[in-house]
Amino acid sequence: MQASRLPRLLLRLTDLAMGLLLVAAVLSVVVAVVAGASGTDAQLKVPVEFSPDQSTYELSSASWGNGVIESARGLALFENPGPGLFVGSAAAGIVIFMVPAFMVLLFLRRIFGTMAAGKPFVDENIRRIRWIGWLMIIFGFLNQAVRWGLIWYVHHNVVATGLDLSLQIDQSLVQPDMTMIFLGLVVLALAEVFRYGAGLQADSDLTV
Amino acid sequence: MLLERKMTLTDLAERVGITLANLSILKTGKARAVRFSTLEAICRELDCQPGDLLSYRED
């Protein structure tokens, strides 16, 4: 069967995406180092959730009665973060987000390569597609783990006078990325389809 | 059988119309299936019956 032009186009696009990702990784390190070294100009913004002091304000409503603000969300701005924090964040971003993304692109590139060669149903592609599926599922959970880590870091490293920096997290922040996990499961199902296809391909190749 | 007919694998492959690689797969027993057209062509060229080519062997 003659291979279509689409795999070759996808191959080029994957090459481009991998190149851009590498550039982004290098840039994030450079920006982190420069921002850390520049001192006073550097700022760090961290989303926090806190309980305001309920003795300094009053809430009342004719129909609802008295009320309090149990928790509020805000953006904490730090003027002089240490250079280590910037470099650490960049390193964490690269390890947690860019490395898995690069691995997925690398697997996709190899899959497109086999498609361009007209032989997509090979055992290696089953392994690659499974890797992509599991990486997507892990990434779906990891996304939340990173947010938990950030909140934990703020809770243990930031002292707020007059405020109770809270570990109560909005539900939208603690739910795993269900879209990513669902897509990962679909990709794993696709790997099974490829496994079946590879069996048929082997039968076809060994039919004389 | 090839020796008796003074024929090489390459000759047979050409006459039957399959590649040498496929004929090698058939000869070494790695084939998963044989097309009737292939079997017919081999029998025609070697002047034999399918039973002369196929045998059951327990693994």
Contacts between the chains, C-beta under 8 A, distances in Angstrom:
chain1	res1	chain2	res2	distance
A	202	B	32	7.3
A	203	B	32	5.4
A	203	B	33	6.8
A	206	B	25	6.2
A	206	B	30	6.3
A	206	B	31	5.3
A	206	B	32	4.1
A	206	B	33	7.1
A	207	B	31	7.0
A	207	B	32	6.2
A	207	B	33	4.2
A	207	B	34	7.3
A	207	B	35	6.5
A	208	B	18	6.3
A	208	B	22	4.6
A	208	B	23	7.3
A	208	B	25	5.8
A	208	B	26	4.7
A	208	B	31	4.9
A	208	B	33	7.6
A	208	B	34	5.5
A	208	B	35	6.9
A	208	B	38	5.4
